[in-house]
Amino acid sequence: MDKQNTKSQAYKALELLEQAWAYYTPEPVIPARDETPELFEYANAA
């Protein structure tokens, strides 16, 4: 491959990547909850 062709392919790949990234929306991260309640939770439940 010649240098110009490689360069144009790289620009085309970056352009496609930018288009794909525009539609990307990350899924919301749900924090992991501890299964054992803290001590103050026992006091509040009483």
C-alpha positions as CSV (number, residue, x, y, z in Angstrom):
1,M,0.0,0.0,0.0
2,D,1.2,3.5,-0.6
3,K,1.3,6.0,2.1
4,Q,-1.5,8.3,0.8
5,N,-3.9,5.3,0.6
6,T,-3.1,4.3,4.1
7,K,-3.6,7.8,5.4
8,S,-7.0,8.2,3.7
9,Q,-8.1,4.8,5.1
10,A,-7.1,6.0,8.5
11,Y,-9.1,9.2,8.2
12,K,-12.1,7.3,6.9
13,A,-11.9,4.9,9.9
14,L,-11.7,7.8,12.3
15,E,-14.7,9.4,10.7
16,L,-16.7,6.2,11.0
17,L,-15.6,5.9,14.6
18,E,-16.7,9.4,15.4
19,Q,-20.1,8.7,13.9
20,A,-20.6,5.5,15.9
21,W,-19.5,7.3,19.1
22,A,-22.1,10.0,18.6
23,Y,-24.8,7.3,19.0
24,Y,-23.2,5.5,21.9
25,T,-25.0,5.9,25.2
26,P,-23.5,4.0,28.1
27,E,-25.9,1.9,30.2
28,P,-26.5,3.4,33.7
29,V,-24.3,1.8,36.3
30,I,-26.2,0.4,39.3
31,P,-24.1,0.4,42.4
32,A,-23.7,-2.9,44.1
33,R,-25.5,-3.0,47.4
34,D,-24.1,-4.8,50.4
35,E,-26.4,-7.6,51.6
36,T,-25.6,-7.1,55.3
37,P,-27.2,-4.0,56.7
38,E,-25.2,-1.5,58.7
39,L,-25.6,-1.1,62.4
40,F,-27.6,2.1,62.2
41,E,-30.1,0.4,59.9
42,Y,-30.8,-2.1,62.7
43,A,-31.4,0.8,65.1
44,N,-33.7,2.6,62.7
45,A,-35.8,-0.6,62.1
46,A,-36.4,-1.1,65.8
